[in-house]
Amino acid sequence: MSIPMSKKTLFASEQEGEAILSRLAAHSGSSLTSSSPPDMANSESVNSSKHADIDTLKKTLEAAKTKANQLSMGFMDSQVDDPLLATKRKELALAQEKVAILVKNIEWQEDTSFDKTIRDVKLITQAPVFQLANMVKCDKTLPIFDDIHMFVNRFDKVMITHQVDRDHYWKANLAASIQDHTVDQWFSGALANKDCTWNEARTILIDKFEDKPSNMMTATNLFTIKMERSETLPAFSLRFLATMRDAKWEDGPSMAMLYLHALHKSLGNDMMVAYNSKEQAHSRPQSVDDVFRLAGKLYQNKRSLENDSQDSPVFKTRKRSRKRSRHSSYYCTRHGANSGHPSSECRTLRISDPPSRRGYKRAPTHSNSYNNSSSNNDTIQQLALPNTVDTFGSQSTDLPLSR
């Protein structure tokens, strides 16, 4: 009986592999311990585990291969009527299976890709959920840690139990253990892209979430915080919750009123109208989450109404009428009102009208005078010179001079 060495799915779990090693030790008996090296004799399960030292795994593999070759030669020399033939066949099958397990464990350790961490489902599922007692939202069905020190110690023990490289695995397992949205936002900006060891990350976690004495300045920030004009409602909500957590104030009606007061003035007025119109007994908001949910609905409805009003035909008609009203104050004697130009700038009048109709009226011959000609918008005053006769008896032309 032989088992192919190239088959990758030889066992379903690590427990099954350890069970196979235990059966091998039971069948081989004292012969295994006498002929095996100290690494094989002392601890079969530990030395064959995928979390064991890589050098120990390689030594154990060489010993397992030697043992499998010896059993194979002995099985080939056995006679058909040998009473121990069935036992030898089982020993050979277990030895070959152990070699395959060791080969797979060595390949797993030599794989340095990030996907190897994801494949280790057992470690990720046993990682503690990041829940501290001073957090606003916690899942009470899961363990809640009193402070950051207790969480970090528990997280550290899980990685030590699984015998993994903590500097390589802490980031993926910590990301899987964080469920709170505000903490996840902080982790993505502060630790996710940071190249550091587990001890450095542990120091950053403790410095961020350690219980510090709440001073007057931190508590005052809750009363002075305001939603900026360019800030979205979800972004402001995260900032408000982070400030409330730093001040160590619990969520309740008081925090809800502070949150309501910190919103934009227009949004805050809409919120007051919505709460005053409620028919239920408790018209006051009971938590920050209540205000955020109602504000989110009003915020989205307001933006939808603004977008719909800009696309409506009434809005477009008003927009065109405003454009026309800019030029409706002009009047032209030729084209009338709303022509977009005065009489003095009318091209038709300039081409068709004679000079006398455009303000160049001849003056009397007996004296010099000013001739005032006016239209609806413009008054053109020209100085008319008298008709004179030169020495040759020809009449001179009228030359209008502007005053």
C-alpha positions in Angstrom: 0.0 0.0 0.0 1.5 3.3 -1.1 0.3 6.9 -0.8 1.2 9.4 -3.5 3.6 12.1 -2.3 2.4 14.8 -4.6 -1.1 14.9 -3.2 -1.7 18.2 -1.4 -4.9 17.5 0.6 -3.7 14.6 2.6 -5.3 15.6 5.9 -8.3 17.8 6.8 -6.8 19.5 9.9 -3.8 19.6 12.2 -5.7 17.4 14.7 -6.0 14.6 12.1 -2.3 14.8 11.4 -1.4 14.5 15.0 -3.7 11.5 15.3 -1.9 9.8 12.5 1.4 10.4 14.2 0.0 9.0 17.4 -1.1 5.8 15.6 2.3 5.5 14.0 4.0 5.7 17.4 1.6 3.1 18.8 2.2 0.6 16.0 5.9 1.0 15.8 6.3 0.5 19.5 9.8 0.3 21.0 11.5 -0.2 17.7 10.6 3.4 16.7 12.1 4.9 19.8 15.2 2.8 19.7 16.1 3.5 16.1 14.9 7.1 15.8 16.9 10.2 16.6 16.1 12.1 19.9 14.0 14.6 18.0 11.7 11.8 16.8 11.6 9.9 20.1 10.9 12.8 22.5 7.9 14.5 20.9 6.4 13.2 17.6 3.4 15.7 17.6 5.4 18.8 18.4 8.2 18.2 16.0 5.8 17.3 13.2 3.6 20.3 13.8 3.4 23.0 11.1 4.3 25.6 13.7 7.5 23.8 14.8 10.9 25.1 14.0 11.8 24.7 10.4 15.2 23.0 11.1 13.5 20.5 13.5 10.9 19.7 10.8 13.7 19.0 8.2 15.5 16.7 10.6 12.3 14.9 11.4 11.6 14.5 7.7 15.0 12.9 7.0 14.4 10.5 9.9 10.9 9.7 8.6 12.2 9.0 5.1 14.9 6.7 6.5 12.3 4.9 8.6 9.9 4.6 5.6 12.7 3.1 3.4 13.6 0.5 6.1 9.9 -0.5 6.4 9.6 -0.7 2.6 12.6 -3.0 2.3 11.4 -5.2 5.1 7.9 -5.4 3.6 9.3 -6.4 0.2 11.4 -9.3 1.8 8.3 -10.6 3.7 6.8 -13.9 2.7 3.2 -14.3 1.8 2.5 -16.5 4.8 4.2 -14.1 7.2 1.8 -13.6 10.2 3.1 -10.0 10.6 2.5 -9.0 7.0 -0.7 -7.0 7.8 1.1 -5.2 10.6 4.1 -4.3 8.4 1.7 -3.0 5.7 0.1 -0.7 8.2 3.5 0.5 9.6 4.6 1.3 6.0 1.4 3.2 5.2 1.7 5.3 8.3 5.4 6.0 7.7 4.7 7.2 4.1 1.8 9.3 5.3 4.0 10.9 7.9 6.5 11.8 5.3 3.8 13.5 3.2 2.6 15.5 6.2 6.1 16.7 7.0 6.7 17.7 3.4 3.4 19.7 3.5 4.3 21.4 6.8 7.7 22.5 5.5 6.2 23.9 2.3 3.7 25.8 4.5 6.4 27.4 6.6 8.5 28.3 3.5 5.5 30.1 2.0 6.0 33.7 3.1 3.0 35.2 1.2 0.2 37.1 3.1 -2.4 34.6 2.0 -0.9 32.0 4.3 -2.2 34.0 7.2 -5.7 34.1 5.8 -5.6 30.3 5.2 -4.9 29.7 8.9 -8.6 30.0 9.8 -8.1 28.5 13.3 -5.9 31.3 14.5 -8.1 34.1 13.1 -11.3 32.6 14.6 -9.7 32.3 18.0 -8.4 35.9 18.0 -10.3 38.0 20.6 -12.7 40.7 19.4 -11.5 44.2 20.1 -14.1 45.4 22.7 -13.2 47.7 25.6 -15.5 48.7 28.4 -15.2 52.4 27.6 -16.4 51.9 24.0 -19.8 53.3 23.0 -21.0 50.1 21.2 -20.2 46.6 22.3 -21.6 43.2 21.5 -22.5 41.8 24.9 -22.6 38.2 23.6 -18.8 38.4 23.2 -16.1 39.1 25.9 -15.6 42.7 26.8 -12.2 43.7 28.2 -11.9 46.2 31.0 -8.9 47.9 29.5 -6.5 47.8 26.6 -3.9 45.9 28.6 -6.1 42.9 29.1 -6.9 42.8 25.4 -3.3 43.0 24.3 -2.3 40.3 26.7 -5.0 38.0 25.5 -4.2 38.7 21.9 -0.5 38.0 22.6 -1.3 34.6 24.2 -3.3 33.4 21.3 -0.4 34.0 18.9 2.0 32.3 21.3 -0.3 29.3 21.7 -0.4 28.8 17.9 3.4 29.2 17.7 3.4 31.8 15.0 5.7 34.7 14.2 4.0 37.5 16.0 5.9 40.2 14.0 4.5 38.7 10.8 1.0 37.8 11.8 -0.2 40.5 14.2 -1.5 42.9 11.5 -3.8 40.5 9.8 -5.2 39.0 13.0 -5.7 42.4 14.6 -7.6 43.7 11.5 -9.9 40.6 11.7 -10.6 41.2 15.5 -11.7 44.8 15.1 -15.4 45.2 14.5 -16.1 48.8 15.7 -16.2 51.2 12.8 -14.5 54.1 14.6 -11.6 51.9 15.7 -11.3 50.4 12.2 -11.0 53.9 10.8 -8.2 54.7 13.2 -6.5 51.3 12.5 -6.6 51.9 8.7 -4.9 55.3 9.1 -2.4 54.6 11.9 -1.4 50.9 11.8 -2.5 49.2 8.6 0.2 50.7 6.4 2.8 51.0 9.1 5.9 48.7 9.0 6.5 47.8 12.6 7.0 44.9 14.9 4.4 43.5 17.3 6.0 45.2 20.3 5.9 48.6 18.5 2.3 48.1 17.5 1.5 47.0 21.1 2.9 50.3 22.4 0.9 52.3 19.9 -2.3 50.5 20.9 -1.7 51.0 24.6 -0.9 54.7 24.1 -4.1 55.2 22.1 -6.6 53.3 24.1 -5.2 53.4 27.6 -7.4 55.0 30.3 -6.0 58.4 30.8 -7.3 60.9 33.4 -10.0 63.1 31.8 -8.9 66.7 32.0 -10.9 69.9 31.6 -9.8 70.5 28.0 -10.9 67.1 26.8 -14.4 67.6 28.3 -14.6 71.1 27.0 -14.1 69.9 23.4 -17.6 68.2 23.6 -19.2 71.6 24.2 -17.2 73.5 21.5 -17.2 71.0 18.7 -19.1 72.1 15.6 -19.9 70.6 12.2 -17.9 72.3 9.5 -19.6 73.6 6.4 -17.6 71.2 4.1 -17.9 68.2 6.4 -20.3 65.4 5.7 -22.6 64.0 8.3 -20.9 60.6 8.7 -17.5 62.2 9.0 -18.7 64.6 11.7 -20.4 61.7 13.6 -17.1 59.8 13.7 -15.3 62.9 15.0 -18.0 63.5 17.7 -17.9 59.9 18.9 -14.1 59.9 19.1 -14.2 63.1 21.2 -16.9 61.6 23.4 -14.8 58.5 23.9 -11.6 60.5 24.8 -13.6 62.5 27.3 -15.0 59.3 28.8 -18.6 60.5 28.7 -21.3 57.9 28.3 -23.9 58.2 25.6 -27.4 59.4 26.6 -29.9 62.2 26.3 -27.3 64.9 27.2 -24.8 63.7 24.6 -27.6 63.6 22.1 -28.5 67.2 22.7 -24.9 68.2 22.4 -24.6 66.4 19.1 -27.8 68.1 17.9 -26.5 71.5 18.9 -23.2 70.9 17.0 -24.9 70.2 13.6 -25.3 72.8 10.9 -27.9 75.5 11.7 -30.3 74.6 8.9 -30.0 70.8 9.7 -30.4 71.5 13.4 -33.6 73.5 12.8 -35.0 70.7 10.7 -34.2 68.3 13.5 -35.9 70.4 16.1 -39.1 70.6 13.9 -39.0 66.8 13.4 -38.7 66.1 17.2 -41.4 68.6 18.1 -43.7 67.0 15.6 -43.4 63.6 17.2 -46.5 62.2 18.9 -44.6 59.8 21.3 -44.1 60.6 24.9 -40.3 61.0 24.9 -39.8 63.7 22.2 -36.2 64.2 23.3 -33.5 62.1 21.6 -32.2 59.4 23.9 -28.8 58.7 22.3 -26.4 60.0 19.7 -27.3 57.2 17.4 -31.0 58.3 17.4 -30.0 61.8 16.3 -27.6 60.5 13.7 -30.3 58.2 12.1 -32.9 60.9 11.9 -30.3 63.5 10.7 -29.2 61.1 8.0 -32.7 60.7 6.7 -33.3 64.5 6.7 -29.9 65.1 5.1 -30.5 62.7 2.3 -34.1 64.0 1.7 -32.9 67.6 1.6 -30.2 66.8 -1.0 -32.6 64.8 -3.1 -35.1 67.7 -3.1 -32.3 70.2 -4.1 -31.3 67.9 -7.0 -34.9 67.4 -8.2 -35.6 71.2 -8.1 -32.6 72.0 -10.2 -33.7 69.5 -12.8 -37.4 70.6 -12.9 -38.8 72.7 -15.8 -39.8 75.5 -13.5 -36.2 75.9 -12.3 -35.0 76.0 -15.9 -37.7 78.5 -16.9 -36.7 80.8 -14.0 -33.1 80.5 -15.0 -33.9 81.6 -18.6 -36.1 84.4 -17.4 -33.3 85.7 -15.2 -30.9 85.7 -18.2 -33.5 87.7 -20.2 -34.1 90.2 -17.4 -30.5 91.3 -17.6 -31.1 92.9 -21.0 -34.8 94.0 -20.6 -33.9 97.6 -19.4 -32.8 98.8 -22.9 -35.1 100.6 -25.3 -34.6 101.2 -29.0 -36.7 103.7 -31.1 -36.5 101.3 -34.0 -37.1 97.9 -32.3 -38.9 98.9 -29.1 -38.4 97.5 -25.6 -36.5 94.3 -24.7 -34.4 94.7 -27.8 -31.2 94.2 -25.9 -29.6 97.5 -27.0 -30.2 101.3 -26.9 -31.0 103.5 -29.9 -27.4 104.9 -30.0 -26.1 101.3 -30.6 -28.7 100.2 -33.1 -27.1 99.2 -36.3 -30.3 99.6 -38.4 -30.6 103.3 -37.4 -27.0 104.0 -38.2 -27.3 102.6 -41.7 -30.8 103.7 -42.8 -31.3 107.1 -41.0 -29.8 110.3 -42.6 -27.4 112.4 -40.5 -30.1 114.9 -39.7 -32.2 112.2 -37.9 -29.2 111.1 -35.9 -28.5 114.5 -34.3 -26.7 116.4 -37.1 -29.3 119.1 -37.7 -28.4 122.2 -39.7 -28.3 125.5 -37.8 -29.7 128.9 -38.9 -27.4 131.0 -41.0 -27.7 134.2 -39.0 -26.0 133.0 -35.8 -24.0 130.2 -34.0 -26.1 128.1 -31.7 -26.3 124.8 -30.0 -28.7 122.2 -31.4 -30.1 119.8 -28.8 -31.5 116.6 -30.3 -32.6 113.8 -27.9 -33.8 110.3 -28.0 -35.3 108.0 -25.3 -31.9 107.0 -23.9 -29.2 109.3 -25.3 -28.8 113.1 -25.6 -26.4 114.2 -28.2 -25.5 117.9 -28.2 -23.6 119.1 -31.2 -22.1 122.5 -32.1 -23.3 123.7 -35.6 -21.2 126.1 -37.5 -22.8 128.8 -39.8 -22.8 128.5 -43.5 -19.8 130.6 -44.9 -18.8 131.4 -48.4 -15.1 131.1 -49.2 -13.3 133.4 -51.6 -14.2 131.2 -54.5 -18.0 131.5 -53.8 -18.6 127.9 -52.8 -20.6 127.0 -49.8 -18.9 125.1 -47.0 -20.2 122.0 -45.3 -21.5 121.7 -41.8 -18.9 120.1 -39.5 -20.4 118.8 -36.3 -18.1 119.3 -33.3 -18.7 117.5 -30.0 -18.8 119.7 -27.0 
